[in-house]
Amino acid sequence: MAARAGEKAQESGTFHCAKCNETVRVTKGHEIPKCPKCGNETFDTRTHETTSSRR
């Protein structure tokens, strides 16, 4: 599912720019920014990072 700059993140995660693959870390409920590298507004992938402890 694509996400766009200006939307609020429905889940925390690392968003990957659809144009240059730069990553942006966004916390749930916060606004997704434009790509800091190329200014693109579309992110095609989100890598969801768990908040639980890893053993």
mmCIF file as gemmi writes it, N, C-alpha and C atoms, coordinates in Angstrom:
data_model
loop_
_atom_site.group_PDB
_atom_site.id
_atom_site.type_symbol
_atom_site.label_atom_id
_atom_site.label_alt_id
_atom_site.label_comp_id
_atom_site.label_asym_id
_atom_site.label_entity_id
_atom_site.label_seq_id
_atom_site.pdbx_PDB_ins_code
_atom_site.Cartn_x
_atom_site.Cartn_y
_atom_site.Cartn_z
_atom_site.occupancy
_atom_site.B_iso_or_equiv
_atom_site.pdbx_formal_charge
_atom_site.auth_seq_id
_atom_site.auth_asym_id
_atom_site.pdbx_PDB_model_num
ATOM 1 N N . MET Axp A 1 ? 0.842 -1.179 0 1 0 ? 1 A 1
ATOM 2 C CA . MET Axp A 1 ? 0 0 0 1 0 ? 1 A 1
ATOM 3 C C . MET Axp A 1 ? 0.89 1.246 0 1 0 ? 1 A 1
ATOM 4 N N . ALA Axp A 2 ? 0.653 2.135 -0.914 1 0 ? 2 A 1
ATOM 5 C CA . ALA Axp A 2 ? 1.438 3.362 -1.01 1 0 ? 2 A 1
ATOM 6 C C . ALA Axp A 2 ? 0.995 4.367 0.056 1 0 ? 2 A 1
ATOM 7 N N . ALA Axp A 3 ? 1.938 5.118 0.546 1 0 ? 3 A 1
ATOM 8 C CA . ALA Axp A 3 ? 1.657 6.199 1.489 1 0 ? 3 A 1
ATOM 9 C C . ALA Axp A 3 ? 2.165 7.484 0.859 1 0 ? 3 A 1
ATOM 10 N N . ARG Axp A 4 ? 1.531 8.587 1.216 1 0 ? 4 A 1
ATOM 11 C CA . ARG Axp A 4 ? 1.908 9.871 0.625 1 0 ? 4 A 1
ATOM 12 C C . ARG Axp A 4 ? 2.29 10.866 1.707 1 0 ? 4 A 1
ATOM 13 N N . ALA Axp A 5 ? 3.196 11.763 1.354 1 0 ? 5 A 1
ATOM 14 C CA . ALA Axp A 5 ? 3.587 12.84 2.26 1 0 ? 5 A 1
ATOM 15 C C . ALA Axp A 5 ? 2.348 13.638 2.636 1 0 ? 5 A 1
ATOM 16 N N . GLY Axp A 6 ? 2.28 14.034 3.889 1 0 ? 6 A 1
ATOM 17 C CA . GLY Axp A 6 ? 1.144 14.811 4.384 1 0 ? 6 A 1
ATOM 18 C C . GLY Axp A 6 ? 0.108 13.955 5.086 1 0 ? 6 A 1
ATOM 19 N N . GLU Axp A 7 ? 0.111 12.642 4.818 1 0 ? 7 A 1
ATOM 20 C CA . GLU Axp A 7 ? -0.807 11.741 5.515 1 0 ? 7 A 1
ATOM 21 C C . GLU Axp A 7 ? -0.249 11.43 6.898 1 0 ? 7 A 1
ATOM 22 N N . LYS Axp A 8 ? -1.121 11.042 7.812 1 0 ? 8 A 1
ATOM 23 C CA . LYS Axp A 8 ? -0.675 10.588 9.126 1 0 ? 8 A 1
ATOM 24 C C . LYS Axp A 8 ? -0.373 9.099 9.026 1 0 ? 8 A 1
ATOM 25 N N . ALA Axp A 9 ? 0.737 8.688 9.598 1 0 ? 9 A 1
ATOM 26 C CA . ALA Axp A 9 ? 1.123 7.281 9.575 1 0 ? 9 A 1
ATOM 27 C C . ALA Axp A 9 ? 0.166 6.47 10.431 1 0 ? 9 A 1
ATOM 28 N N . GLN Axp A 10 ? -0.413 5.428 9.857 1 0 ? 10 A 1
ATOM 29 C CA . GLN Axp A 10 ? -1.34 4.574 10.595 1 0 ? 10 A 1
ATOM 30 C C . GLN Axp A 10 ? -0.592 3.581 11.478 1 0 ? 10 A 1
ATOM 31 N N . GLU Axp A 11 ? 0.667 3.319 11.156 1 0 ? 11 A 1
ATOM 32 C CA . GLU Axp A 11 ? 1.542 2.459 11.953 1 0 ? 11 A 1
ATOM 33 C C . GLU Axp A 11 ? 2.942 3.054 11.932 1 0 ? 11 A 1
ATOM 34 N N . SER Axp A 12 ? 3.706 2.813 12.984 1 0 ? 12 A 1
ATOM 35 C CA . SER Axp A 12 ? 5.106 3.238 12.999 1 0 ? 12 A 1
ATOM 36 C C . SER Axp A 12 ? 5.902 2.376 12.047 1 0 ? 12 A 1
ATOM 37 N N . GLY Axp A 13 ? 6.9 2.946 11.439 1 0 ? 13 A 1
ATOM 38 C CA . GLY Axp A 13 ? 7.747 2.156 10.56 1 0 ? 13 A 1
ATOM 39 C C . GLY Axp A 13 ? 8.708 3.006 9.763 1 0 ? 13 A 1
ATOM 40 N N . THR Axp A 14 ? 9.476 2.339 8.955 1 0 ? 14 A 1
ATOM 41 C CA . THR Axp A 14 ? 10.42 2.99 8.064 1 0 ? 14 A 1
ATOM 42 C C . THR Axp A 14 ? 9.821 2.983 6.667 1 0 ? 14 A 1
ATOM 43 N N . PHE Axp A 15 ? 9.577 4.153 6.135 1 0 ? 15 A 1
ATOM 44 C CA . PHE Axp A 15 ? 8.956 4.304 4.822 1 0 ? 15 A 1
ATOM 45 C C . PHE Axp A 15 ? 10.043 4.447 3.772 1 0 ? 15 A 1
ATOM 46 N N . HIS Axp A 16 ? 9.872 3.748 2.63 1 0 ? 16 A 1
ATOM 47 C CA . HIS Axp A 16 ? 10.866 3.738 1.553 1 0 ? 16 A 1
ATOM 48 C C . HIS Axp A 16 ? 10.328 4.53 0.355 1 0 ? 16 A 1
ATOM 49 N N . CYS Axp A 17 ? 11.067 5.541 -0.063 1 0 ? 17 A 1
ATOM 50 C CA . CYS Axp A 17 ? 10.675 6.399 -1.181 1 0 ? 17 A 1
ATOM 51 C C . CYS Axp A 17 ? 10.492 5.569 -2.456 1 0 ? 17 A 1
ATOM 52 N N . ALA Axp A 18 ? 9.404 5.816 -3.166 1 0 ? 18 A 1
ATOM 53 C CA . ALA Axp A 18 ? 9.111 5.095 -4.406 1 0 ? 18 A 1
ATOM 54 C C . ALA Axp A 18 ? 10.061 5.489 -5.537 1 0 ? 18 A 1
ATOM 55 N N . LYS Axp A 19 ? 10.699 6.642 -5.419 1 0 ? 19 A 1
ATOM 56 C CA . LYS Axp A 19 ? 11.564 7.128 -6.495 1 0 ? 19 A 1
ATOM 57 C C . LYS Axp A 19 ? 13.038 6.774 -6.276 1 0 ? 19 A 1
ATOM 58 N N . CYS Axp A 20 ? 13.563 7.011 -5.067 1 0 ? 20 A 1
ATOM 59 C CA . CYS Axp A 20 ? 14.998 6.818 -4.842 1 0 ? 20 A 1
ATOM 60 C C . CYS Axp A 20 ? 15.325 5.797 -3.747 1 0 ? 20 A 1
ATOM 61 N N . ASN Axp A 21 ? 14.309 5.262 -3.104 1 0 ? 21 A 1
ATOM 62 C CA . ASN Axp A 21 ? 14.438 4.251 -2.047 1 0 ? 21 A 1
ATOM 63 C C . ASN Axp A 21 ? 15.064 4.788 -0.758 1 0 ? 21 A 1
ATOM 64 N N . GLU Axp A 22 ? 15.162 6.1 -0.611 1 0 ? 22 A 1
ATOM 65 C CA . GLU Axp A 22 ? 15.608 6.7 0.65 1 0 ? 22 A 1
ATOM 66 C C . GLU Axp A 22 ? 14.586 6.318 1.724 1 0 ? 22 A 1
ATOM 67 N N . THR Axp A 23 ? 15.021 6.209 2.975 1 0 ? 23 A 1
ATOM 68 C CA . THR Axp A 23 ? 14.105 5.834 4.045 1 0 ? 23 A 1
ATOM 69 C C . THR Axp A 23 ? 13.834 6.991 4.995 1 0 ? 23 A 1
ATOM 70 N N . VAL Axp A 24 ? 12.625 6.953 5.567 1 0 ? 24 A 1
ATOM 71 C CA . VAL Axp A 24 ? 12.2 7.939 6.55 1 0 ? 24 A 1
ATOM 72 C C . VAL Axp A 24 ? 11.503 7.181 7.667 1 0 ? 24 A 1
ATOM 73 N N . ARG Axp A 25 ? 11.916 7.387 8.9 1 0 ? 25 A 1
ATOM 74 C CA . ARG Axp A 25 ? 11.287 6.739 10.05 1 0 ? 25 A 1
ATOM 75 C C . ARG Axp A 25 ? 10.154 7.64 10.531 1 0 ? 25 A 1
ATOM 76 N N . VAL Axp A 26 ? 8.935 7.071 10.654 1 0 ? 26 A 1
ATOM 77 C CA . VAL Axp A 26 ? 7.772 7.838 11.086 1 0 ? 26 A 1
ATOM 78 C C . VAL Axp A 26 ? 7.046 7.07 12.188 1 0 ? 26 A 1
ATOM 79 N N . THR Axp A 27 ? 6.664 7.766 13.236 1 0 ? 27 A 1
ATOM 80 C CA . THR Axp A 27 ? 5.932 7.185 14.347 1 0 ? 27 A 1
ATOM 81 C C . THR Axp A 27 ? 4.437 7.276 14.087 1 0 ? 27 A 1
ATOM 82 N N . LYS Axp A 28 ? 3.712 6.254 14.488 1 0 ? 28 A 1
ATOM 83 C CA . LYS Axp A 28 ? 2.258 6.203 14.329 1 0 ? 28 A 1
ATOM 84 C C . LYS Axp A 28 ? 1.627 7.53 14.768 1 0 ? 28 A 1
ATOM 85 N N . GLY Axp A 29 ? 0.745 8.057 13.914 1 0 ? 29 A 1
ATOM 86 C CA . GLY Axp A 29 ? 0.031 9.287 14.228 1 0 ? 29 A 1
ATOM 87 C C . GLY Axp A 29 ? 0.722 10.558 13.766 1 0 ? 29 A 1
ATOM 88 N N . HIS Axp A 30 ? 1.991 10.463 13.382 1 0 ? 30 A 1
ATOM 89 C CA . HIS Axp A 30 ? 2.72 11.637 12.914 1 0 ? 30 A 1
ATOM 90 C C . HIS Axp A 30 ? 2.614 11.764 11.391 1 0 ? 30 A 1
ATOM 91 N N . GLU Axp A 31 ? 2.788 12.984 10.91 1 0 ? 31 A 1
ATOM 92 C CA . GLU Axp A 31 ? 2.688 13.249 9.475 1 0 ? 31 A 1
ATOM 93 C C . GLU Axp A 31 ? 3.904 12.703 8.729 1 0 ? 31 A 1
ATOM 94 N N . ILE Axp A 32 ? 3.638 12.072 7.594 1 0 ? 32 A 1
ATOM 95 C CA . ILE Axp A 32 ? 4.709 11.557 6.745 1 0 ? 32 A 1
ATOM 96 C C . ILE Axp A 32 ? 5.298 12.731 5.965 1 0 ? 32 A 1
ATOM 97 N N . PRO Axp A 33 ? 6.619 12.949 6.061 1 0 ? 33 A 1
ATOM 98 C CA . PRO Axp A 33 ? 7.24 14.068 5.334 1 0 ? 33 A 1
ATOM 99 C C . PRO Axp A 33 ? 7.558 13.692 3.891 1 0 ? 33 A 1
ATOM 100 N N . LYS Axp A 34 ? 7.936 14.679 3.108 1 0 ? 34 A 1
ATOM 101 C CA . LYS Axp A 34 ? 8.461 14.408 1.769 1 0 ? 34 A 1
ATOM 102 C C . LYS Axp A 34 ? 9.804 13.712 1.939 1 0 ? 34 A 1
ATOM 103 N N . CYS Axp A 35 ? 10.232 13.002 0.907 1 0 ? 35 A 1
ATOM 104 C CA . CYS Axp A 35 ? 11.536 12.348 0.93 1 0 ? 35 A 1
ATOM 105 C C . CYS Axp A 35 ? 12.623 13.403 1.144 1 0 ? 35 A 1
ATOM 106 N N . PRO Axp A 36 ? 13.49 13.201 2.139 1 0 ? 36 A 1
ATOM 107 C CA . PRO Axp A 36 ? 14.533 14.203 2.4 1 0 ? 36 A 1
ATOM 108 C C . PRO Axp A 36 ? 15.621 14.246 1.316 1 0 ? 36 A 1
ATOM 109 N N . LYS Axp A 37 ? 15.709 13.199 0.507 1 0 ? 37 A 1
ATOM 110 C CA . LYS Axp A 37 ? 16.753 13.139 -0.52 1 0 ? 37 A 1
ATOM 111 C C . LYS Axp A 37 ? 16.295 13.753 -1.842 1 0 ? 37 A 1
ATOM 112 N N . CYS Axp A 38 ? 15.088 13.373 -2.308 1 0 ? 38 A 1
ATOM 113 C CA . CYS Axp A 38 ? 14.67 13.823 -3.645 1 0 ? 38 A 1
ATOM 114 C C . CYS Axp A 38 ? 13.374 14.648 -3.648 1 0 ? 38 A 1
ATOM 115 N N . GLY Axp A 39 ? 12.699 14.75 -2.503 1 0 ? 39 A 1
ATOM 116 C CA . GLY Axp A 39 ? 11.482 15.551 -2.426 1 0 ? 39 A 1
ATOM 117 C C . GLY Axp A 39 ? 10.225 14.845 -2.909 1 0 ? 39 A 1
ATOM 118 N N . ASN Axp A 40 ? 10.341 13.579 -3.28 1 0 ? 40 A 1
ATOM 119 C CA . ASN Axp A 40 ? 9.184 12.802 -3.731 1 0 ? 40 A 1
ATOM 120 C C . ASN Axp A 40 ? 8.157 12.69 -2.607 1 0 ? 40 A 1
ATOM 121 N N . GLU Axp A 41 ? 6.905 12.569 -2.964 1 0 ? 41 A 1
ATOM 122 C CA . GLU Axp A 41 ? 5.839 12.501 -1.963 1 0 ? 41 A 1
ATOM 123 C C . GLU Axp A 41 ? 5.206 11.125 -1.818 1 0 ? 41 A 1
ATOM 124 N N . THR Axp A 42 ? 5.704 10.119 -2.559 1 0 ? 42 A 1
ATOM 125 C CA . THR Axp A 42 ? 5.116 8.785 -2.502 1 0 ? 42 A 1
ATOM 126 C C . THR Axp A 42 ? 6.115 7.775 -1.958 1 0 ? 42 A 1
ATOM 127 N N . PHE Axp A 43 ? 5.635 6.969 -1.023 1 0 ? 43 A 1
ATOM 128 C CA . PHE Axp A 43 ? 6.435 5.908 -0.424 1 0 ? 43 A 1
ATOM 129 C C . PHE Axp A 43 ? 5.733 4.595 -0.734 1 0 ? 43 A 1
ATOM 130 N N . ASP Axp A 44 ? 6.453 3.655 -1.372 1 0 ? 44 A 1
ATOM 131 C CA . ASP Axp A 44 ? 5.804 2.432 -1.826 1 0 ? 44 A 1
ATOM 132 C C . ASP Axp A 44 ? 5.925 1.254 -0.867 1 0 ? 44 A 1
ATOM 133 N N . THR Axp A 45 ? 6.817 1.351 0.1 1 0 ? 45 A 1
ATOM 134 C CA . THR Axp A 45 ? 7.014 0.254 1.033 1 0 ? 45 A 1
ATOM 135 C C . THR Axp A 45 ? 7.203 0.806 2.436 1 0 ? 45 A 1
ATOM 136 N N . ARG Axp A 46 ? 6.69 0.064 3.408 1 0 ? 46 A 1
ATOM 137 C CA . ARG Axp A 46 ? 6.961 0.396 4.808 1 0 ? 46 A 1
ATOM 138 C C . ARG Axp A 46 ? 7.48 -0.858 5.474 1 0 ? 46 A 1
ATOM 139 N N . THR Axp A 47 ? 8.63 -0.75 6.1 1 0 ? 47 A 1
ATOM 140 C CA . THR Axp A 47 ? 9.172 -1.848 6.875 1 0 ? 47 A 1
ATOM 141 C C . THR Axp A 47 ? 8.726 -1.614 8.303 1 0 ? 47 A 1
ATOM 142 N N . HIS Axp A 48 ? 7.864 -2.482 8.771 1 0 ? 48 A 1
ATOM 143 C CA . HIS Axp A 48 ? 7.318 -2.302 10.121 1 0 ? 48 A 1
ATOM 144 C C . HIS Axp A 48 ? 8.288 -2.909 11.133 1 0 ? 48 A 1
ATOM 145 N N . GLU Axp A 49 ? 8.722 -2.102 12.051 1 0 ? 49 A 1
ATOM 146 C CA . GLU Axp A 49 ? 9.654 -2.565 13.068 1 0 ? 49 A 1
ATOM 147 C C . GLU Axp A 49 ? 8.895 -2.807 14.363 1 0 ? 49 A 1
ATOM 148 N N . THR Axp A 50 ? 9.084 -3.97 14.954 1 0 ? 50 A 1
ATOM 149 C CA . THR Axp A 50 ? 8.363 -4.298 16.172 1 0 ? 50 A 1
ATOM 150 C C . THR Axp A 50 ? 8.934 -3.533 17.35 1 0 ? 50 A 1
ATOM 151 N N . THR Axp A 51 ? 8.103 -3.302 18.341 1 0 ? 51 A 1
ATOM 152 C CA . THR Axp A 51 ? 8.524 -2.577 19.526 1 0 ? 51 A 1
ATOM 153 C C . THR Axp A 51 ? 8.839 -3.52 20.68 1 0 ? 51 A 1
ATOM 154 N N . SER Axp A 52 ? 8.584 -4.821 20.504 1 0 ? 52 A 1
ATOM 155 C CA . SER Axp A 52 ? 8.853 -5.782 21.576 1 0 ? 52 A 1
ATOM 156 C C . SER Axp A 52 ? 10.346 -6.083 21.655 1 0 ? 52 A 1
ATOM 157 N N . SER Axp A 53 ? 10.771 -6.556 22.802 1 0 ? 53 A 1
ATOM 158 C CA . SER Axp A 53 ? 12.183 -6.898 23.01 1 0 ? 53 A 1
ATOM 159 C C . SER Axp A 53 ? 12.56 -8.13 22.195 1 0 ? 53 A 1
ATOM 160 N N . ARG Axp A 54 ? 13.762 -8.119 21.69 1 0 ? 54 A 1
ATOM 161 C CA . ARG Axp A 54 ? 14.259 -9.268 20.948 1 0 ? 54 A 1
ATOM 162 C C . ARG Axp A 54 ? 15.25 -10.022 21.82 1 0 ? 54 A 1
ATOM 163 N N . ARG Axp A 55 ? 15.205 -11.33 21.736 1 0 ? 55 A 1
ATOM 164 C CA . ARG Axp A 55 ? 16.127 -12.144 22.53 1 0 ? 55 A 1
ATOM 165 C C . ARG Axp A 55 ? 17.154 -12.789 21.665 1 0 ? 55 A 1
